[in-house]
Structure formats: structure tokens, C-alpha cells
Amino acid sequence: MSAYTFDLFVIGAGSGGVRASRTAAQLGARVAIAEESYLGGTCVNVGCVPKKLLVYSAHYRDTLHLASGFGWNIRQAHFDWATLRENKNTEITRLNQVYHRLLTGAGVTLLEGRARIVNPHCVQVGEQVYTTERILIATGGYPVVPEFPGSEHVITSNEAFFLDQLPEKILLVGGGYIGVEFAGIFNGLGVETHLCHRGDALLKGFDQDIRHLLGEELTKKGVNLHFNTDITRIEKVDENRFTAHAKDGREWCVNKIMFATGRRPNIADLGLENTAIQPNKNGTIAVDKHYQTVEPSIYAVGDVVGHLALTPIALAEGMLLARHLFDKPQQPLNYHGIPTAVFSQPPVASVGLSETDARETYAAVDVYQSHFKPMAFSLSDTDERTFIKLLVDRHTDKVIGCHMLGPDAAEIMQGLAVALTAGATKQDFDHTIGIHPTLAEEFVTLRERHTANPG
């Protein structure tokens, strides 16, 4: 019998920590997990899940507008923020309870409180110190706001989920996932929405066509976009009004200002100074391909290690690590070709390379794309358009990138991700019979080729 109380002590009950602890316990390990706030981490409580619920609500505005063209006469519609907020809170509470049952049902010892590493084999929670053969850090990240005059007046996504009431006007700062998604949410719920971004296009890292077309569609829907804009100062006018000043002299007087300019790993007061671990400048913890840190008994997964900050990544890392430690050696996770989606309005989804990256990687790339009005909008006066794009390595015919802006983009891209993972070629797409009439069938009927490289 081991001299340690636990085989694995997990710090943080978010996606990665919960998956690792449950898997390890099911494999026979003695596991403890400590959480100081809420089970499920950012994703369940102030991230993916509540955000998607708000996205659904905001999208009903467009749905109601489209309905008239299909014969529905909806004379009056009223939105109540308090109802949405409380129903959302009820659902999150239910999910917290589900996580509790999953952990305890798997035999994991659940400890409520802040965990601190005492040494490479000891963790303290409250007044109690626990010994463990291995420690897993899965503490996730948190939103950060840069320091500047008046920065104390802003909110982040954490607070946005719990607003007492919706503002009449809001300024969002940041053109990444969170800023873009909340722009769609607030705009869809009837808030005058402004979004400021330092760059000249949204969603850095995505395909250039997607980035620019999303900006066009958001503008059509009423979001006021302000590019190449730096907020340098915020002035409080009164309890309900704030003025944001930009470097170029522009200013906005709004009721709320939300910053979505980045997140940092949650490692403060974790006790890393009692180990050999030295965090990177950006706060991440360096790990090898099996998530082991420089301290042999300590591992880390999820946002804290600086890979793609996506819930499925943390889940995959947690499960892989648990199996590697308590079952049999595992192959390292492949971080290439990971699908991703932005639940903007309209939504965006991609898998594989952007056109820019494809050009840099392959000698000759063929581009197949289409920009059209979906059938779902055909009987309405909306001018929203969908964009789809396939990138193909001409020499092998292999599909190396899929991109979409439009309804159900995330759902469609999940299926295409399977095809890319399996190594599908453009000929495979062409030989696949489409399901008619659907938007998804457009991906298997693309024929017009545009040459991105002359190879």
C-alpha cells in the first residue's frame, strides 16, 4: 500500500480536472479534487454553457423577424432579461449538481476550498494537509483587464452573466471570441452595441475572408464596429454612465463597458514557489507531451498550460493523462486540425488551415468557395448571406481547410472535422451525395476552383 493518502490530487474542478479525476478513479486510483468556487469551472459557470444559452435567446430576434415571411404574424414580442438570467442560473445550478454526482459517483474525494501546494507531494486545503503521489494543476484561467485610468469601472464576461438589468448602451472592447459573441448577444437582446478593436478585422487567426465577412454581417445586424481603436481612459459620469476615450480622440458615452481583451492562467497563490516550477512570462506552466512539469510529481492540463483554450482540449488532455498514468502509455494528443467555432451571429466555424497558412505550407492550393443567401432566408427581406470555403492541396487533392460563416456552422463543421481527420480528398467530397435541400450539401457540391498558388 502506498504511503500517500492519494494517488492523484487534482487542483481545480473545471473541464480538465473533472475529466482527469473521474477517469483516474474509474481506473482504480485514489483521487481527490479540490475546488474553491464552483464545479465545472469557467465553461459551465461563466463560459461556454451560459454563453450559448444567451446566444440562443439573442437569436430569437432574428427568428421572429424571419417568421413573418413564412406566414407567421407575431404582433408583439417582449424580452425579459430577469427571466432569462434566472432560468440560466437554475440550469447552471443543475449542472453543478450533476458534476457533484459524477465525481462522488466515481469515487473521487471532493474537497471544497482553496488548495495550495505545500511541497511536491503535499497539498493543503483549509487547515488540512493531504499527501499524494502526484498532483495535477487544472486551475484554468480568468479574464484580465489592462491597467489604465478608469479601468476599475469596466466589467468582464464574468460579470456580464449576472447583470441586474440590461444596459441601454454598451461598449465592448476586444475583437476575439468573447467580444464578438457578446456583441451578438447584447445586440440581439436590444442593447445599442459598440465594439472597439485594436486591429483592422475581427477574430485574429481565422481565415481572412471569414474575418471580413463577419464584420459585414455584424454591421448589417446593427452592431457598431470601431476598428484600429485603443481605449486609453474611462471616465465615470454617474452611477449609470461612463465615457470611454480612445487614443485618436473618439469617445463613447455608454451605460456599461465590458473588456474582452484576454485571459491569464489562474495560478496566483497556488504554492508554485514550493516546487521547481517557474511559470512562463504569460503565466502558463510548461509541460512535456504527457503534461508533466519540471517537477516530476506535478502535472498540468487545460488553459493553464497555454494550448488552445477550448473545453474539448482540456477534456481530452485530462482523459489522456489519467489513462497514461493509471492504465497504459498513451500517444500524445494531436493539436493539428482541431475544429473550432465562434457563436457569433451569424456563427463561424473552421477546421484545418486558413488560406494564408495554406499558402505558406503548400506549393499549390486550390480554393473552392461560395457566398449565397440560404434557403431559410429566402422568404424574408433579410440580406444576411452565408459563406463557405474549402482549401485543397492540388498535388494530393487532400482537403486541408474548411471554413463557414452562417446558420448552424458549428454543427456542420463537426462533421467536416471528421472528414479532415480521416484525410478526405476533394474527390471524396465530390463523390458524397448531398442531403437536399440543406445548407450543408453546399460543401459537397462546390465545383468552381480558384487558384491560390500557381504551383
FENNORZI-V528281 format. One record per helix or strand. SS is the DSSP state (2 for helix, 1 for strand). FROM is the first residue (numbers start at 0). LEN is the number of residues. Records with the same first field share a line. If there is no record, write none. Layout:
# FENNORZI-V528281
SS=FROM-LEN, FROM-LEN
This chain:
# FENNORZI-V528281
1=5-6, 30-5, 108-4, 114-5, 121-4, 127-10, 140-3, 154-1, 168-5, 191-5, 223-3, 230-8, 240-6, 250-4, 255-4, 262-3, 291-1, 297-3, 339-3, 347-5, 364-8, 385-8, 397-8, 424-1, 449-2
2=14-12, 40-6, 47-23, 80-25, 150-3, 156-4, 176-12, 207-13, 271-3, 301-4, 310-16, 354-7, 374-3, 408-13, 425-6, 439-5
